[in-house]
Amino acid sequence: MLFTACKPTSSIITSKDVAVKKGIYKEPVLVKSTLVKNKKSQRDYPIKQSFQPTTSKKSSLINDQNESDIVIDNGDSNYLIDQIINAASDNLGVGYRGGGTTKDGFDCSGLMYSTFKKFDITLPRSSYEMAEVGTPIDLEKARKGDLIFFINRGQHRINHVGMIVEVNGDEVKFIHSSTQSGVIISSLKESYYDRTFKQVNRIIQ
């Protein structure tokens, strides 16, 4: 089987220790549980939070352009985004593996799928299907937690995905799994990713 996604390039961050030093990754804290509801099925899902929610907080929407919208009740989306980034960053340095969704190795969509799944948010399994989820966002309005998509290796549809972990001025950094380097943090300023960038989608509002 030939895997055409996850083209590597020079990395910015390749280990959790470096991510900690740069302030991108923070050690997880003790968490308590609240609920996520799927508006279509009204099924409850446990999700990790570290604070007591207040009734004054408005619900945050995930995938707000789809029928199967997910609502985080009384949640703090900024906190949730930080925890999702922490969960992804905990895999920095793990090698690439086609079809992989565990610490034995990840492909690009496998890293996103397994990371969000830890918070009971189920994304599609492939990068091009993930690109149909959520709300398309202008790059200038991108923020942490957004998914970022690329078309590479002469393909005609999206075949690589990462998650934005830092926006500093006009520089966007994202975590992803590349074929040669595994799970790393790269920058959109790198020529390869600047050239192959396609779109940004907001998953958590």
N, C-alpha and C positions, 0 to 999 in steps of 0.2 A: 504493500500500500504506500502511495506517495502522499506525503503531507506537504502542502504548499504554503502553509501559514507561518507566521512568527519569524520573519526575516531578522537576523541579528544585525547589530551595529555596535559601535562603541558604547560602553555603559557608563552611567553616572554613579550609580550605587549598586554594589554587588553583594553586600552583606548587611545583616541586621545591626551589627555594631556601628557601621558607618551611618546607617539610617538614624540610629539613636543619636549619634553625635551631631548630625545635621538637623535634628529636631523633627524629622518626618515620622519616626516610629517612637511610640511611648509604651512603656511596659503596661500591659493590661491591668485593670483594677478589678476588685471583687464586684461581681455583678448580681443583680436581682432580676427576676423575670416579670415581663408584662406580656401583652398580647398583640398579635397582628391579625387583622381580619381581611379576608379576601371578599370584596364586595359582591362578587358573582356567586360564590358558594356559601358565604357567611361562615366559613370554617375558621376556627381560631387556631393560631399558630403561636408557640412560645417564641419570644425574642428577648435577647439579653439587653438589659439597661442597668445603669449603676446609680440611679437616683430615684426618688419618689416622685412620680409625675403629679402635676397639679391640674386641676380642672380648668384653669385659665388658658392652658396651652391648646392651640388648635391642632387638629389632626394633620399629619403630613401625608401626602399622596405619593405613591410609587406607580409608575406606568400610567399616568393620568390620561393618556390618549387611548387606552385599551379597555375593552369590556371587562377584562379580568383585573380591574384595578385593585391594588392592595392599599389598605389604610393602616397607618401606624397610630393606634389610639393613644392620645396623651403622650406622644413621644417627642423627643428632642432630636430633630433630624441632624443637627450638627454633631451631637454626641454619637449618634448612630454611625454617621459617616466616618468619624474618627476611629470608631471601633472596627469598622469594615476595613479601613486602611491598615490598622494595626494587624488585623487577621491576615491580610494579604502580605504585609511586610514581614510577618513571621516566617514566610517561605523564601525570603531572599537567600540566594545561593543554591536553592534546590535546582536540580538539573531539568533539562527539557525531556519530555517523553510524549510522543504522539498519542493522543487519546487519554493522556494521564490526568487524573484529578486528585492525586494524593502526593504526599511527600516523597514517594518513590519517583516522582517526576510529573510535571504539568505541561500540557500544551497551553496556548494562550487563552483559549476559551475555557479550558478546564480549570485554569487558575481563577478566572472570574466566576465560573459556575460554582466551584467548591467554596470560594470565599463568601459569596452572598448566601449560599445554602446554609452556612453556619448560623445565619441569622434568619433562617426560614424564609428567605426570599429566593424563589426558584426562577432562575433565568433560563432561556433556551440554551441548548448545549453548544451550538455553533456560533462563530463570530458573526456571520451574515444574518443569522436569525436574531441574535442579540441586538443588531443594528435596527431592528424593527420594533424594539421595546423602548418605552419611555418617550421623552420629549426631545426632539432635536434642538440643540442650543448653538448659537453663534460662538465661534471660538473665542471671541473677545469677552464673552460672558461665562466662559467655562470656570468651574470651581472644583474643589476637591470632591471626590466621590463620583464624578461624572465618568461615563465610559467613553473611551476615545478609540476611533476605528481607522483602519488603513486598508488600502488595496495595494498589494505588492506582487512581485515576481510575474508581472505581465498578466495578472488575472483581470477578470472583468467584473468581479464582485468583491465585496469586503471579505477579507480572509485573515485579518489580524485585529486583536482587541487588547486594550489595556485599561487601567483605571487611573485617573488623574489623582496624584497625591500632593501636588504643590503647584500653586500659581504665583509667580513672583514677577510682577510687571508683565512683560510680554513673553516670559518664559513659562512653558508648561512642562512639568515633569510627570511621568506616569510609570506605574509598575506594570510589568508584563512578563511573559515567558518567551524568550527567544530560543531559536533552534540550537544555537551554539553556546550561549552563555547561561541558559536557564532563566530563573526568576531574577530580574534586575530592575533598576529604575533608570529610565532614559529620559532624554529631553527632546522636545519637539524642535529645538534649535539644531539638533543633529541633522545633517543634510538629507540623510536617507528618509527619516521620518517626516521632515518638512516636505519632502517631495511626494511621499506616498499617503500623507494625511487625507482622510476623507470626511469625517464628521465627528461630532460630539453629541452624545445623548445623556440627558439627565434622568436617572433612575429614581432618585430620592429627592422629592421636592422640599 
